[in-house]
Amino acid sequence: ESTFITMPWFPYLSNCRGYDSNIQISKLLETHPNCTLKSKEKTEPIYWYRPWASEPTADQCHDPTSSLAGAAGFSQDSGNGWREWMGISVTCRFEEELVDQSAKYVYWYEAAPETTLFYLTAEPWDRATFAGSGENEWGRDRQFGELEGTKDLISVNVDSTFYGR
């Protein structure tokens, strides 16, 4: 039995301005106006075992107007790297029922700090891989399952500063 499902969009986020029912990961990162892309030839990764020893040269997404910057104590004049840290803003509306929810479940927006919500793959995957083949159902191809526990999966966790906001 499979313990995962893989999607080419961000889970939990829907009904977002500029997107539709789902935010395709590639569309967000490759076409958002606050993202700049570097060609593969100009990309310089950090050294895996000593990430503090070098600065990466890679795609970047940041929103210098984000209201979260001030909430985290970052300011444009502080020189503390807030531009690189803040990412981008996307405005969404909840589609989940927010009233009369069962206490049986903890919803993603109620998760405790440092909870892993989902994973991103370090490398892009062809859309056809999501379709699965043979015994593998959609989003459950064995190739994705083999990534579990490797550095090829990047966890997306609830931030200890911004949880519940």
N, C-alpha and C positions, 0 to 999 in steps of 0.2 A: 504494500500500500504506500502511495506517495505521501510525503509529509510537506509538500510545497506546491505552490502554483506560481508560475512566472508570467508576468504581464509586461507589455511594452509601454505601459503608462504608469503614472504614480497612483498607488492605491490611496483610498480615502478621499482624494480630492476630485470633486466634480462640480459642475455648474460654476465654472470660473470664467471671469471676464477674459475674452480673447480666445477662449478654448471652448470645448463642447462638453459632452458628458464625461470625457476623460482628458487628462493632460498627457499627451504623448511625450515621453521623455526626450526623444530626439527633437521634437518640435520646440519644446521649451528651451532646451540648451542650444539649439542651432539657429533659432529665429527670433528669440526674445530680444527686444531693442537694447536691453542692458547687458547683453552677452557679446563678447568679442571672441572670435575663433582664430587660432593659430594653425597654420598648415602643419601637417605631420612632420615635415622636414625641419620646421622651426621649433618644434616642441622639444623641450629639454626636461626630462623627468628628474625628480630628486633621487638621491642614492638611497635605496630601500633600507639599508642597515644604519645609515646616519642621516636621517632626514633634515637635521638641523645644520648640516654641513654645506648645503647648497640651496639656492632659490630655484623653484621650478619656473619654466617658461611654458605656459599652456593656455588653453581656453580659460576665460574668466567671465563670471557673471556677478555683477554687483550693482546695487542701487544706492547711490549716495544720498538719496532723499528719504530713505527708509526711516520710519518712526521708531523702529527697534534700535537703531544706532544710539539714540539718546537714552533709551531705557536701559541699555547695557553700559552706559557710562562712556560711550565712545563719542568723540566729536571730531569734526574735520580738522581742527587746529591742534589736536592733542598729539599727533604724530605716532599714534599707537596702532596704525594699520587698519582702522575701522573700515576703509573702503574695500579692502580685500576680504574682510571678514564677513560683511553683512549679506552677501548673496543678493537675491532679487525678491521683489514682492509680487505676489499674485493674489488678487481678490476673488474669493469664492463665497458661495452661500451654502450653508448646511442643507443637505437633503435628508439627513437623518431626523427622525422624530426626537425632539428635545424635551418633550413633555411626557410624563407618565412612562418613563423608561423603567425597565425591569432592573432591579438591583442585582440580578443574576450575572450580568456581564459588566466588565469595565470597557468602556468605549475608547477608541484610540485617542480622543481628545481629553480623556481623563487619566491617561497612563501616567505612571509615576516617573520622576526624573531618571534618566539613563536607561529607560526601557527601550529595547530594540523594537521598532515598529515594522521595518522591512529592510531589505537589502537591495543594493544596486550592484550590477556587475561592473567590474573594473574596465572591461572591454565591451564594445557594442556587439550585438548579435543580429544576424539576419532575421527579418520578420518571419521567414518561412520556418525557422526553427521553433517558433512558438506554436505552430500548427500541430506539431507532433507527428508521429508516423507509427504505423504498426500498432503495437500495444499501448503506445504512449498517447494519452489524451492531450487535448489542447493545453498548453502551458505546463505540461508535466514531462517534457522530454528528458531522458536520462542524462543528457549532456549538462543540463542545468543542475540536476541532483548531484552530479560529480563535483560541483563547485563548493558544496557545503564544507565548511571548515577550512577553506583555503583563503589566501590573500586576494583571490579573484572576486570575492564578495566584500562589499563595503557596507557596513551596518549604518542605518539611519536611526539615530536614537533621539529620545526626548531630551531636550536641552535642560540642564538643571537651573538655568537662569530664567528661561521663558516658559516653563511648563505651566499649563493652565491658563495661558493668555491667548 
